[in-house]
Amino acid sequence: MGSSVIGASIAVNNKLQKDLVKKLRGAGRVVVLTGSGISAESGIPTFREAQSGLWSRYDPQELATPQAFKRNPKLVWEWYAWRREMVSTARPNPGHAALAELESILLLRSKRFTLITQNVDGLHQRAGSRNVVEIHGNLMRTKCAQEGRVITSWQDTGDSPPHCPNCGGFLRPDVVWFGENLSTQTQSDAQEAAQDCDAFFSIGTSSLIEPAASLPYIAQNNNAIVIEINPNRTPLTASADVVFPYLAGEFLPNFVRTTWLNPY
C-alpha cells in the first residue's frame, strides 16, 4: 500500500483524516518505535554526528565495540562518561511528553501501549512513559563486562573503568555495542508487540538499523496501520500507510489531543 502524506492537523472535513482518527481510536494496542530524531530535539546529537572537543578525532562507531573496550577500556569508559554527562543535562521535549500522555490515555481506556526505543538516554522514562522496551540498552545503567549483570553501586577507587564489586572485572555501560546481539528477551518483546498491534508508529528513526527497521513491516504484515512521523524520507516512507513529515515535538502534542481526546 502506498503512503498518504497528510497535514499536521486533523481536519474534520477530510475523509482520509477522519478515517485515520477512527482507526486509531479503535486500536486496542498501539506500538511506537522511536529513534535518535526525537532525542535530537532535546539537544542530544545523533550517534553519527561529529564529536566535539576532545572527542572530535574519534569515530563513534570505532569506540562503541567490544573490541575497542578490550583494547582500551579506559578510553571507552571515559567517552561514555562524557556522553552520560551530556545526556544528564538534556530534558524530555514535547514529543516525549505526548507519548507519555498517550500511554496514560490508552491505559485509562483499558487499551495497551508499548514504546520501543532505539535510544539509550532514558528520556522517555523521565517524561513518564512506563511500558518501554529499550532495545539498545540504557546509557545511564552500568553492568559488569564479565558477568553481564546490572551493577548499581561500587567502590570508587579512582580506577577507569571501575571494577565490579562481585567479580572484580571491569564495569561497562549497559548498552548494545556494534557487533553485539540484542538480548533474546528484548528482541522477543519488541517483535511480539509489533505482531500483536493494531497501530504502529515509527517516529524519528532512520529505519536503517536492524532488527528495529523490520518491526513496522512485521506490524503491517499482521494488518496493523503503519504511520511514520519524520521530517526526512526513510526506507520506510514508501511503504508506510500514512506519513507525517514533521518533527515529533512539533507534531505529536496536537496530534495526540486531536486524535484521542477531541470530538470529531
N, C-alpha and C positions, 0 to 999 in steps of 0.2 A: 504494500500500500504506500502511495506517495505521501510526502509530507504536506501539511497545510500550515502555512506561516500566517499567524493572525496577531492582531494588535494587543497591546498591553492591558487594555481594559476590556472587560466582558460586556459587550453591548447587548441589551436585551432584544434589540430588533434584528440581530444577526443570527440566522438559524444555526450556522456552524458553531457559534459560540454558545448558544442555548443548548445545543445537543451535547457539547463538551461538559457544560456545567451539570447537566442531567446525569451524564455518565459518571462524573467524578463524585457527585453527591450519592449516587447509588453504589459506589465501590465499597465492598466490605473490607478489603485490605489494600492499603496504599503503601508502596515501597518507593523510597527516594535514594538515589545514588548521588553522592556529591564528590567533587574533585577540587583541585587546587584553586579553581576560579573563585569559589566562594570565600576561601581563605585570603586570596589576594585582595579582596575588598576590605579586609581587616588590616591590610598593610603587611601581610606575610608574603614575601616573594615566592613565586613558584620555584619548585625544586631545580628546574633547569635554567633559571635566570642567573646572571653573573653574580658571583660572590663579591663581597665588598671588603675593604680594609685588608687585614692580614690574610684573609682567605681568598683574595682575588686571583691568586696564582694556582689555586687548586680546582680541579674538576670535581663537582659534587658526586658524579657517578663513579669516580675512582676512589672516593672516600667511603661511600656507602656500600661496602662489600665486606664479606668475611675475610677475604684475602688482605684487604687494607688494614683491618683490625689486627690480624695476625702479624702483619709486617710492622705496623707502627701503632700499637693500641693507644699510646699517649696522644698522638696526633688526632686520631679518630674521636677519642673521648672528648678532647678539648674543642673539636669542631662542633660536636653535638652539644656541648655545654654552651657554646656561643649561640647555637640555634635555639636552645631552651630559653636562654635569656631573651632573645628576640621574641619568641612566642609568648613568654610570660607577660610582656608589655602590651600585647595585642588584646583587643576586645572583640567579642562577638558583634557582628553587624546585623542590620535589619533582616538580612536573609536568614541567618542563623535563628534569630528570634521568631521569624514567621514559621519556620519548620517546627520549632518547639511548640508554638501556638497551634499549628495544625495537628500535631500529635495529641495535644490536650483536647481539642475539639472532637477528634475521632474517638478517643477513648471514652469521652462522655456519651458518645452515641453507640457505645459497645462495638466499635469497629477496631480494626487492627492497623498498626503503623510500624514500619521498620525503616530505620535510617541506616543505610550502608555508606560508609565514608572511606575514601582513599586517603584522607588527610590524617596526619598524626599529631595535630595541635590541640585536640581536646576542646575546641571552641564550641562544638555542638553541645557537649555536656554542660559547659559553662553557660550556655544560653538556655538550658533547661530541658534539652532532649534527653529521653531516658532509654528507649529501646534502640541502642546504637551498636552496629556491628563495625568494628574498626579493622578493616581487612589488612591494613598495613601497620597495625600497632599504634602505640602512643608514645610520642617523644618524651612526655613527662614521666613515664614509668621507666624503671630500671630493672634489669634481670641479670642473673648470673650467666655468663657466657659458657660455663661448663655444664651446669645443671638445667638451665632454661627456666628456672622458677623466678617469679617476680620477687624482688627484694625491696622492702620499704624503708629499711634503716641499716646503717653500717657505721663502723667506727671511722672517724675522719682522721686519717694518719698523714694526709697531705699527698698520698700517692695518686697518680693519674695514669690509668683509671684506678679507682679504689678496688678493694678486694671483697669478695663475698664473705660474709660472716659465717657461713656454713662450711664451705669447702676451701676457701682461700683463693679461688680463681678470680679472674678479672670480672668486673661488672661492665655491662654494656647497655645501651638504650634498648628498650623493648619495642623495636621497630623491625620490619621486614626489610632486609638488605637485598640488593641486586644479587641474584644467584641463589637466594633462599626461597623456599616454598612457604605459602601461607599455611597456617595451622589447619589440620583437617577439619576441626570443628568450625572454625571461622568460615572456611570455604563452603562447608555444608550449610551453615546458617544462611549465607548470602544466596546460594543457589536455591535453597528451599523457599526463601522469601520471594525470589523472582518467579519461581514456578507457580507460586500459590497466590499471586496478587491479581487484582483487577485493574489497577492503575500503577504505572511505573514512571517515575520522573528521573531524568538524567540532568543534573544541574552542575554547570561549571566544570565539567570534566572533558578532557581531550578525546575520550573514547578510543584511546590507543593502547592502554596498558591492560594486559590480561592478568588475571581472569575477569577483572571488573568490566572490561569492554564487552564481554559476551552476555552480561546479565540482562540488558534491555532486550536482546534478541531471544533469550530464554523466556522472558516475560511475554514478549509479543507472540512467540510460538505457542504459548498457553493462553492466548486470546485476551491478554491484557492490552489496554491502550497505553502507548508509549509516548511520553511528552518530553521534549528536550527544551531546556532553558539555558541558552548560551549565546552571547553576542557573536561568537565565532562559529563558522561552519566546522563540522567534525565528520568523521566517517559515519556517524550515526544519523546525521541530519537528513539524508535522503530517505532513510528507512523509517524514521520516527513518524508517528501518526500526526502529531502536532508539534510545531516548533515556535517557540517564543524567543526571538533574537535579542535578549536583554540580559543585563546583569541581575543576578539573584537579589541583591539588596535593594535594587530599584523596583523590581517587578513583583517579588513574592508577597510582600505585606498586603498590597491591594488585591492581588490575585487570591490569596487565601481568604480574605474577608469577603470578597465578592462571590467566590465560588461556594464557600461553606456556611457563610453567615447571612449574607444579604438576600432578601427576596428577589425573585426574578420572574 
